[in-house]
Amino acid sequence: MQPSGPVTDEFRGLVPRIIPGTTDLLAHCETFRRLSVIKDDGGQVREVVSYGIASVYTPDAHRGKSYARQLLQLIHYIIAPEAQLPPFPSLWGPKPDFGPKDAQFSILFSGIGDKYYASCRQGEGESSKAGWIRQPITSRTWDVTSDNAGITSEEGWKWLGQDDLSHLEQQTAERMKQDLAGEGQPSFAVLPSW
């Protein structure tokens, strides 16, 4: 029998939330803390913290048991301030008492579509909220080949390192803040600086 929603009490007894030193991970993901900006309903643009969720994975031996869904549901309560979330469901066991709890939003790019990640809800019942909801995105890229078609050697090029890019990152972040201020609706952006 496999739960279709959050891990039930029947399964919870088999899955302690913390087992120090285990290498038998039931599900895991990466989180990346990012400096971001939001424009709120009042038109104010401010810097905030966001998180990127990536590499969600369940080892073969543990698939089909809703471990990844439970992990992602708990992530909300680890990264976001408690005031932004619905009450923590008692069915889920003890509320996580660790984590940064400073995210104003999080992003998750999906290779499997948006329905699964939206179903990784914040809380349960009528007060719950959808997990990650599809949003239109704007990507910025810098095409270095269009003006230099046919160049096949390194002559005339300069290799850039991390230190060389910090000035470019700062300029791009300021431009993104200006662009966001010009938007007509609440918006957000993840800044390129690390």
N, C-alpha and C positions, 0 to 999 in steps of 0.2 A: 504494500500500500504506500502511495506517495502523496504527500499533501499538495493541493493545488494552489494554496495561498501561502501565508507565512508558515514557518516551521511550527507545528503544533506541539502541545505538551508531550504527546506520545514520542515525538522525535527529539524534543529538547533534552530529555534525560540522557540520550545517547550522544549529544553534541554539547559538551561544556563550552561556554563562550571563550574561556581562556584556558589553554593548556600550555604552561610555560615550557618552552624548548621543543614543542612538537614540530615535526617536519611534514606531518600528514595534514596538509591544509585542505579544508573542505571546499572553500571558494576564496578567491582573492581578487584584488584589483589594485591599481596604482592610483594615487591621488597627487595632484600637482597644485600647490598653493600659488595663486597668481594675483598680481596687482591688476585691478580692473577699474572701470568707471561705470556709473549708472546715472541715468537722467530720470528723476522721479516725476510723479504726477504734477508737481509744482514747477517743473522746468529746471530744477537745480541739478547741476552735474557735480558729482563728488567721487573721489577715489574710494574704493572698497576692496575687500578681499573676496576672491572667488576660488573655486576649486575645479580642476578638470579631473574627471573620472575616466580612467582608461584601463585597458587590458583586463577587463572582467573575465575571469576564467574559473571553471570548475574542472578539476581533474576527472578523468574518465570514471574512476571508481566511485565518485560521489555525484555523478550527474543524475538528473531526474528527481532530486529530493528537495528542490527549492532552496538549496543553500545559497546560491548566488542572489536570488531574490531577497532572502532574509538579510544577507550582507548589505545589499544596496538599500534596503529599508532602514537598517541600523545606521548606515553612513549619514543619512539626513540628521540623525540625532547626535552624531559625533562632530560634524563640521559646522552645523548651523546654530545660531543662538536659540535657546529654548523658547523665547518669546515669539519667534517666527514660525513655530511648529505647532501642530495639533498635540493634544496630550499624548504622552507615551503610553501605548497599550500595555496593560498589565499582563496580557496573554503572552507577550514577548519576553517576559522575565524581567530582571533588573534593568533599569534605565542605564545606559552607558554614562559613567561619571568621569570620562576622560575625553580628550580631543580638544581641538582648538576652539570650536564653537564660535567662529568669527566669520563664516561665509555669508555673504549677502545673496549669492546665487552659486549654482554649480552648473557645469556643462558636461555633456557626455555625448561623444560622437559614436553613432551606432552603425555597425555593419549588418545588423539583423532587423532593422526597421524600428519604428517608434512605439509600437504597441507594448512590447515587453517592458521597456524601460518606463513607460508611463504607468504600468501596472505595479511598479515597485514603489508603492504609495508611502506617503508620510502619514503614519497613524492608521487607524482602522475605523470603520463605521462612518456615520454621517459627517463627522468632523474631519475626516481624512482628506488629504489632497493628493492629486496625481504626482507621480515621481518626476520624471523628466519629460517635458512636453516639447514637441517639435516646434522650432522657431526658424524663421527665415534667417539665413546667415549671409554675411558679406565677407569675402576673403580678399586680401590684398596680396598681390605677388609682384615681384620685380623680375621682369624678363630681361636677363642680361645678354641674351643672344640676338634679339631683334635688331639692335643697332650695330652689331658686330658679326653679321653673317659672314661666313667664310673664313673666320680666324681659326686657325688650327694649331697655333703655337702659343706658348705662354708669354711671348714678347708683347710688351705693352700692357700686361695685366699685373696686378699686385695681389698677392695672397693676403686675405684679411683674417685677423684673429679676433678673439672675443673682445679684447680691448679696443680694437678698431671699430667694432660695431656698437659700442655703448652710445656714442654720439648719434648715430643713425637711429637707434632705439629710442632715445630721448626725443628726437625730432618727430619721429613717427607717433609716439605717445601723445605729444602735444597736439599734433594734427588730428589724431583720433578724438581727443577731448573737444577740439573745436568743431569737428564734424558732428559729434554727438550733440553738442549744444544747439546745433542748427536743425536737428531732427524735430519733427512736430509731435512726437509721442514719447511715452516712457521707453527708454532703450538701454542697452548695456553693451559694453565692449571689454574684451580681454586685451590688456596692453601687452606689447611685444617684449617688454623688459622682464628679465629674470631676477 
